[in-house]
Amino acid sequence: MSRLLNEDLRKALPKLREQAEVKDPIVYAAFVFAASGWVWFVTEGERRSDDDFIFFGYVIGFESEWGYFALSELEEVNVRGLRVERDLTFEPKLFSKCCL
């Protein structure tokens, strides 16, 4: 099991595009990379055929934008031992309550 994606989160996440028409979607998790200040707010996700897991959500990084990102990409980040972590204190909430 992934250190970022446990079974509870996997089951709770809507499939990709299920919240596509929702103006204020629910954010289910937040991943952070303390070394850069990047944050990934997860609204949807599903397993791909190649056994990776794809998320959709709002990313605050070089730019702030909606997009897709892979679990494998997040897990590969390792800068001098610093890795992307899941914010274990994050509770699901409307996007407008956590990102604006």
DSSP file (Angstrom, degrees, kcal/mol; ACC not computed):
  #  RESIDUE AA STRUCTURE BP1 BP2  ACC     N-H-->O    O-->H-N    N-H-->O    O-->H-N    TCO  KAPPA ALPHA  PHI   PSI    X-CA   Y-CA   Z-CA
    1    1 A M              0   0    0      0, 0.0     5,-0.1     0, 0.0     2,-0.1   0.000 360.0 360.0 360.0 145.0    0.0    0.0    0.0
    2    2 A S        -     0   0    0      3,-0.7     5,-0.1     1,-0.1    69,-0.0  -0.400 360.0-136.6 -72.1 146.1    1.1    3.5   -0.8
    3    3 A R  S    S+     0   0    0      1,-0.2    83,-0.2    -2,-0.1     3,-0.2   0.716 107.8  41.9 -74.3 -20.1    2.2    5.8    2.0
    4    4 A L  S    S+     0   0    0      1,-0.2     2,-0.6    81,-0.1    -1,-0.2   0.763 117.1  44.9 -93.9 -30.1    0.2    8.6    0.3
    5    5 A L        -     0   0    0      4,-0.1    -3,-0.7    81,-0.0    -1,-0.2  -0.875  69.1-178.5-124.7  98.9   -2.9    6.7   -0.7
    6    6 A N     >  -     0   0    0     -2,-0.6     4,-2.3    -3,-0.2     5,-0.2  -0.383  43.6 -99.9 -88.6 173.9   -4.4    4.4    1.8
    7    7 A E  H  > S+     0   0    0      1,-0.2     4,-2.3     2,-0.2     5,-0.2   0.862 119.7  56.3 -63.9 -37.6   -7.5    2.2    1.2
    8    8 A D  H  > S+     0   0    0      2,-0.2     4,-1.8     1,-0.2    -1,-0.2   0.929 110.9  43.0 -61.6 -45.5   -9.9    4.6    3.0
    9    9 A L  H  > S+     0   0    0      2,-0.2     4,-2.0     1,-0.2    -2,-0.2   0.917 111.6  55.1 -66.6 -42.2   -8.9    7.5    0.7
   10   10 A R  H  < S+     0   0    0     -4,-2.3    -2,-0.2     1,-0.2    -1,-0.2   0.905 112.0  43.6 -56.2 -43.3   -9.0    5.3   -2.4
   11   11 A K  H  < S+     0   0    0     -4,-2.3    -1,-0.2     1,-0.2    -2,-0.2   0.833 113.1  51.8 -72.2 -33.3  -12.6    4.2   -1.5
   12   12 A A  H  < S+     0   0    0     -4,-1.8    -2,-0.2    -5,-0.2    -1,-0.2   0.796  87.7  97.3 -75.7 -29.0  -13.7    7.8   -0.7
   13   13 A L  S  < S-     0   0    0     -4,-2.0    31,-0.1    -5,-0.1     2,-0.1  -0.383  74.2-127.0 -68.5 131.9  -12.5    9.4   -3.9
   14   14 A P        -     0   0    0      0, 0.0    31,-2.5     0, 0.0     3,-0.1  -0.415  36.9 -97.6 -65.5 153.3  -15.0   10.0   -6.7
   15   15 A K    >   -     0   0    0     29,-0.2     3,-2.0     1,-0.2     4,-0.3  -0.266  58.4 -69.6 -65.8 160.5  -13.9    8.6  -10.1
   16   16 A L  T 3  S+     0   0    0      1,-0.3    -1,-0.2     2,-0.1    39,-0.0  -0.272 121.0  12.2 -55.7 136.4  -12.3   11.0  -12.6
   17   17 A R  T >  S+     0   0    0     -3,-0.1     3,-1.0     1,-0.1     4,-0.3   0.385  90.1 115.5  75.2   1.6  -14.7   13.5  -14.0
   18   18 A E  T <  S+     0   0    0     -3,-2.0     3,-0.2     1,-0.2    -2,-0.1   0.786  86.7  35.5 -70.0 -25.0  -17.5   12.7  -11.4
   19   19 A Q  T >  S+     0   0    0     -4,-0.3     3,-1.6     1,-0.1    -1,-0.2   0.184  85.0 115.2-107.5  16.1  -17.2   16.2  -10.0
   20   20 A A  T <  S+     0   0    0     -3,-1.0    -1,-0.1     1,-0.3    -2,-0.1   0.821  81.5  39.9 -57.2 -35.5  -16.5   17.9  -13.4
   21   21 A E  T 3  S+     0   0    0     -4,-0.3     2,-0.5    -3,-0.2    -1,-0.3   0.412  90.3 108.1 -95.9   1.9  -19.7   19.8  -13.4
   22   22 A V    <   -     0   0    0     -3,-1.6    -3,-0.1     1,-0.1    -4,-0.0  -0.695  57.1-155.8 -84.2 124.7  -19.6   20.7   -9.7
   23   23 A K  S    S+     0   0    0     -2,-0.5    -1,-0.1     1,-0.3    -4,-0.0   0.819  91.5  27.3 -70.2 -30.9  -18.8   24.4   -9.2
   24   24 A D  S    S-     0   0    0     71,-0.1    -1,-0.3    72,-0.0    -2,-0.0  -0.685  88.4-166.7-131.8  77.7  -17.4   23.9   -5.7
   25   25 A P        -     0   0    0      0, 0.0    70,-2.7     0, 0.0     2,-0.4  -0.141  25.8-102.5 -68.5 160.8  -16.1   20.3   -5.6
   26   26 A I  E     -A   94   0A   0     68,-0.2     2,-0.5    17,-0.2    68,-0.2  -0.680  26.9-144.5 -81.2 133.1  -15.2   18.4   -2.4
   27   27 A V  E     -A   93   0A   0     66,-3.3    66,-1.7    -2,-0.4    16,-0.3  -0.889  16.1-176.0 -96.9 125.8  -11.4   18.2   -1.8
   28   28 A Y        +     0   0    0     14,-3.2     2,-0.3    -2,-0.5    15,-0.2   0.688  60.4   4.0 -98.9 -22.1  -10.7   14.8   -0.2
   29   29 A A  E     -B   42   0B   0     13,-1.0    13,-2.7    62,-0.1     2,-0.4  -0.987  55.0-143.2-158.8 160.7   -6.9   15.1    0.6
   30   30 A A  E     -B   41   0B   0     57,-0.4    57,-3.1    -2,-0.3     2,-0.4  -0.999   9.6-164.4-132.8 131.1   -4.0   17.4    0.4
   31   31 A F  E     -BC  40  86B   0      9,-2.5     9,-2.8    -2,-0.4     2,-0.3  -0.916  14.6-168.6-109.7 140.9   -0.4   16.4   -0.4
   32   32 A V  E     -BC  39  85B   0     53,-3.1    53,-2.9    -2,-0.4     2,-0.5  -0.952  22.8-157.4-132.7 149.5    2.4   18.8    0.4
   33   33 A F  E >>> -B   38   0B   0      5,-2.2     4,-2.3    -2,-0.3     3,-1.7  -0.897  11.8-165.7-124.5  99.9    6.1   19.2   -0.4
   34   34 A A  T 345S+     0   0    0     -2,-0.5    -1,-0.1    49,-0.4    50,-0.1   0.768  81.4  64.1 -59.7 -30.7    7.6   21.3    2.4
   35   35 A A  T 345S+     0   0    0      1,-0.2    -1,-0.3    48,-0.1    47,-0.0   0.746 120.8  19.6 -68.4 -22.3   10.8   22.0    0.5
   36   36 A S  T <45S-     0   0    0     -3,-1.7    -2,-0.2     2,-0.1    -1,-0.2   0.587  98.4-119.1-121.3 -16.9    9.0   23.9   -2.2
   37   37 A G  T  <5 +     0   0    0     -4,-2.3    -3,-0.2     1,-0.3     2,-0.1   0.510  59.5 152.2  84.7   4.2    5.6   24.9   -0.8
   38   38 A W  E   < -B   33   0B   0     -5,-0.8    -5,-2.2    21,-0.0     2,-0.4  -0.424  23.1-170.5 -68.6 144.0    3.8   22.9   -3.5
   39   39 A V  E     -BD  32  60B   0     21,-2.1    21,-3.0    -7,-0.2     2,-0.5  -1.000  12.8-159.7-137.4 136.5    0.4   21.6   -2.5
   40   40 A W  E     -BD  31  59B   0     -9,-2.8    -9,-2.5    -2,-0.4     2,-0.6  -0.973   7.1-160.8-116.6 115.9   -1.9   19.2   -4.4
   41   41 A F  E     -BD  30  58B   0     17,-3.1    17,-1.7    -2,-0.5     2,-0.5  -0.881  16.1-145.5 -98.6 116.7   -5.6   19.3   -3.4
   42   42 A V  E     +BD  29  57B   0    -13,-2.7   -14,-3.2    -2,-0.6   -13,-1.0  -0.703  33.3 159.3 -93.0 124.2   -7.2   16.0   -4.5
   43   43 A T  E     +     0   0B   0     13,-2.7     2,-0.3    -2,-0.5    14,-0.2   0.643  68.8   5.4-111.0 -24.5  -10.8   16.0   -5.7
   44   44 A E  E     + D   0  56B   0     12,-1.8    12,-2.1   -31,-0.1    -1,-0.3  -0.957  61.4 164.7-152.1 165.2  -11.0   12.8   -7.7
   45   45 A G  E     + D   0  55B   0    -31,-2.5     2,-0.3    -2,-0.3    10,-0.2  -0.913   7.1 179.6-179.1 157.0   -8.9    9.8   -8.6
   46   46 A E  E     - D   0  54B   0      8,-2.1     8,-2.7    -2,-0.3     2,-0.2  -0.984  36.8 -93.0-161.9 157.1   -8.9    6.3  -10.1
   47   47 A R  E     - D   0  53B   0     -2,-0.3     6,-0.3     6,-0.2     2,-0.2  -0.490  38.6-140.1 -72.7 138.4   -6.5    3.4  -10.9
   48   48 A R    >   -     0   0    0      4,-3.3     3,-1.6    -2,-0.2    -1,-0.1  -0.510  26.3-105.7 -92.5 167.4   -5.1    3.3  -14.4
   49   49 A S  T 3  S+     0   0    0      1,-0.3    -1,-0.1    -2,-0.2    -2,-0.0   0.755 119.1  60.9 -65.3 -24.5   -4.6    0.2  -16.4
   50   50 A D  T 3  S-     0   0    0      2,-0.1    -1,-0.3     1,-0.0     3,-0.1   0.259 121.8-105.4 -87.4  13.9   -0.9    0.3  -15.9
   51   51 A D  S <  S+     0   0    0     -3,-1.6     2,-0.1     1,-0.3    -2,-0.1   0.505  84.6 121.8  75.8   7.5   -1.5    0.0  -12.1
   52   52 A D        -     0   0    0     19,-0.0    -4,-3.3    -5,-0.0     2,-0.4  -0.448  60.5-126.8 -86.0 172.1   -0.7    3.7  -11.4
   53   53 A F  E     -D   47   0B   0     -6,-0.3    18,-3.0    -2,-0.1     2,-0.5  -0.991  17.7-154.2-124.2 129.2   -3.3    5.9   -9.8
   54   54 A I  E     -DE  46  70B   0     -8,-2.7    -8,-2.1    -2,-0.4     2,-0.3  -0.890   9.3-165.9-108.5 131.5   -4.3    9.2  -11.4
   55   55 A F  E     -DE  45  69B   0     14,-3.2    14,-1.8    -2,-0.5     2,-0.4  -0.733   8.1-155.1-106.7 158.5   -5.6   12.1   -9.4
   56   56 A F  E     +DE  44  68B   0    -12,-2.1   -13,-2.7    -2,-0.3   -12,-1.8  -0.994  40.4 105.5-128.0 140.4   -7.4   15.3  -10.4
   57   57 A G  E     -DE  42  67B   0     10,-2.2    10,-2.5    -2,-0.4     2,-0.5  -0.980  67.1 -54.6 177.6-166.8   -7.3   18.4   -8.3
   58   58 A Y  E     -DE  41  66B   0    -17,-1.7   -17,-3.1    -2,-0.3     2,-0.5  -0.854  45.0-160.7-102.6 126.4   -6.0   21.9   -7.8
   59   59 A V  E     -DE  40  65B   0      6,-3.2     6,-2.2    -2,-0.5     2,-0.7  -0.916   8.8-163.0-113.3 128.9   -2.2   22.3   -7.7
   60   60 A I  E     +DE  39  64B   0    -21,-3.0   -21,-2.1    -2,-0.5     4,-0.2  -0.943  49.0 103.8-109.1 111.6   -0.4   25.2   -6.1
   61   61 A G  S    S-     0   0    0      2,-2.3     3,-0.1    -2,-0.7   -21,-0.0  -0.274  93.1 -16.5-148.9-125.6    3.1   25.3   -7.5
   62   62 A F  S    S+     0   0    0     -2,-0.1     2,-0.3     1,-0.1    -2,-0.0   0.884 143.5  10.2 -60.4 -36.0    4.9   27.4  -10.1
   63   63 A E  S    S-     0   0    0      2,-0.1    -2,-2.3    -4,-0.0     2,-0.6  -0.864  83.1-119.0-130.5 165.6    1.3   28.3  -11.1
   64   64 A S  E     +E   60   0B   0     -2,-0.3     2,-0.3    -4,-0.2    -4,-0.2  -0.954  55.5 134.6-110.1 117.7   -2.0   27.5   -9.4
   65   65 A E  E     -E   59   0B   0     -6,-2.2    -6,-3.2    -2,-0.6     2,-0.3  -0.993  55.4-101.0-159.6 159.0   -4.2   25.4  -11.7
   66   66 A W  E     +E   58   0B   0     -2,-0.3     2,-0.3    -8,-0.2    -8,-0.2  -0.625  58.9 126.3 -80.1 143.0   -6.5   22.4  -12.0
   67   67 A G  E     -E   57   0B   0    -10,-2.5   -10,-2.2    -2,-0.3     2,-0.3  -0.993  54.1 -82.0-178.8 178.9   -4.9   19.3  -13.5
   68   68 A Y  E     +E   56   0B   0     -2,-0.3     2,-0.3   -12,-0.2   -12,-0.2  -0.735  37.1 175.6 -98.9 147.0   -4.1   15.6  -13.4
   69   69 A F  E     -E   55   0B   0    -14,-1.8   -14,-3.2    -2,-0.3     2,-0.3  -0.986  23.5-124.7-151.5 148.1   -1.2   14.1  -11.5
   70   70 A A  E  >  -E   54   0B   0     -2,-0.3     4,-1.8   -16,-0.2   -16,-0.2  -0.688  12.1-134.2 -98.9 144.2    0.0   10.6  -10.9
   71   71 A L  H  > S+     0   0    0    -18,-3.0     4,-2.6    -2,-0.3     5,-0.2   0.898 109.0  57.7 -56.8 -42.1    0.6    8.9   -7.6
   72   72 A S  H  > S+     0   0    0    -19,-0.3     4,-1.3     1,-0.2    -1,-0.2   0.876 104.3  51.6 -60.0 -37.8    3.9    7.5   -9.0
   73   73 A E  H  > S+     0   0    0     -3,-0.2     4,-0.7     2,-0.2     3,-0.2   0.919 111.1  46.9 -65.1 -43.6    5.1   11.1   -9.7
   74   74 A L  H >< S+     0   0    0     -4,-1.8     3,-0.7     1,-0.2    10,-0.6   0.903 112.2  50.2 -64.8 -40.5    4.4   12.2   -6.2
   75   75 A E  H 3< S+     0   0    0     -4,-2.6    -1,-0.2     1,-0.2    -2,-0.2   0.732 103.7  60.1 -72.4 -21.3    6.1    9.2   -4.7
   76   76 A E  H 3< S+     0   0    0     -4,-1.3     2,-0.3    -3,-0.2    -1,-0.2   0.696  77.7 107.1 -78.4 -19.6    9.2    9.7   -6.8
   77   77 A V    <<  +     0   0    0     -4,-0.7     7,-0.5    -3,-0.7     2,-0.2  -0.442  37.0 152.8 -65.8 124.0    9.9   13.1   -5.4
   78   78 A N  E     +F   83   0C   0     -2,-0.3     2,-0.7     5,-0.2     5,-0.2  -0.762  14.9 176.3-155.5 103.4   12.9   12.9   -3.1
   79   79 A V  E >  S-F   82   0C   0      3,-2.4     3,-1.9    -2,-0.2   -44,-0.0  -0.905  80.9 -33.5-114.3 102.3   15.1   16.0   -2.5
   80   80 A R  T 3  S-     0   0    0     -2,-0.7    -1,-0.1     1,-0.3     3,-0.1   0.871 126.0 -45.4  54.1  40.2   17.8   15.2    0.1
   81   81 A G  T 3  S+     0   0    0      1,-0.3     2,-0.4     0, 0.0    -1,-0.3   0.329 110.6 124.1  88.5  -7.9   15.4   13.0    1.9
   82   82 A L  E <   +F   79   0C   0     -3,-1.9    -3,-2.4   -49,-0.0    -1,-0.3  -0.747  38.5 179.4 -87.6 132.4   12.4   15.3    1.7
   83   83 A R  E     -F   78   0C   0     -2,-0.4   -49,-0.4    -5,-0.2     2,-0.2  -0.836  37.5 -86.7-129.3 162.9    9.4   13.7    0.1
   84   84 A V        -     0   0    0    -10,-0.6     2,-0.3    -7,-0.5   -51,-0.2  -0.542  51.8-165.4 -66.6 134.4    5.8   14.6   -0.7
   85   85 A E  E     -C   32   0B   0    -53,-2.9   -53,-3.1    -2,-0.2     2,-0.4  -0.891  21.4-117.8-124.0 153.2    3.7   13.9    2.3
   86   86 A R  E     -C   31   0B   0     -2,-0.3     2,-1.1   -55,-0.2   -55,-0.2  -0.779  29.9-122.4 -86.7 133.8    0.0   13.6    2.9
   87   87 A D    >   -     0   0    0    -57,-3.1     3,-1.3    -2,-0.4   -57,-0.4  -0.668  26.8-169.2 -75.3 101.4   -1.5   16.2    5.3
   88   88 A L  T 3  S+     0   0    0     -2,-1.1    -1,-0.2     1,-0.3    -2,-0.0   0.594  81.4  59.2 -73.6 -10.2   -3.0   13.8    7.8
   89   89 A T  T 3  S+     0   0    0      2,-0.1    -1,-0.3    -3,-0.0     2,-0.2   0.555  79.8 112.5 -90.8  -9.5   -4.8   16.6    9.6
   90   90 A F    <   -     0   0    0     -3,-1.3   -60,-0.1   -60,-0.2     3,-0.0  -0.452  50.5-162.7 -70.2 131.7   -6.7   17.5    6.4
   91   91 A E        -     0   0    0     -2,-0.2   -64,-0.1   -62,-0.1   -62,-0.1  -0.920  33.2 -94.3-111.3 139.6  -10.5   16.8    6.5
   92   92 A P        +     0   0    0      0, 0.0     2,-0.3     0, 0.0   -64,-0.2  -0.231  61.1 150.9 -53.4 137.4  -12.6   16.7    3.4
   93   93 A K  E     -A   27   0A   0    -66,-1.7   -66,-3.3   -68,-0.1     5,-0.1  -0.976  49.7 -70.4-160.4 165.6  -14.2   20.0    2.6
   94   94 A L  E >>  -A   26   0A   0     -2,-0.3     3,-1.7   -68,-0.2     4,-0.6  -0.322  44.6-119.1 -61.5 145.3  -15.5   22.2   -0.2
   95   95 A F  H >> S+     0   0    0    -70,-2.7     4,-2.3     1,-0.3     3,-1.6   0.885 113.7  59.4 -53.1 -42.3  -12.8   23.6   -2.4
   96   96 A S  H 34 S+     0   0    0      1,-0.3     4,-0.3     2,-0.2    -1,-0.3   0.703 101.9  55.4 -63.5 -18.7  -13.9   27.2   -1.5
   97   97 A K  H <4 S+     0   0    0     -3,-1.7    -1,-0.3     1,-0.1    -2,-0.2   0.574 121.2  23.9 -90.2 -10.7  -13.2   26.4    2.1
   98   98 A C  H << S+     0   0    0     -3,-1.6    -2,-0.2    -4,-0.6    -3,-0.1   0.587 124.4  38.5-127.8 -14.6   -9.5   25.3    1.7
   99   99 A C     <        0   0    0     -4,-2.3    -3,-0.2    -5,-0.2    -2,-0.1   0.496 360.0 360.0-124.0  -4.4   -8.1   26.8   -1.5
  100  100 A L              0   0    0     -5,-0.4    -4,-0.1    -4,-0.3    -3,-0.1   0.432 360.0 360.0-116.1 360.0   -9.4   30.4   -2.0
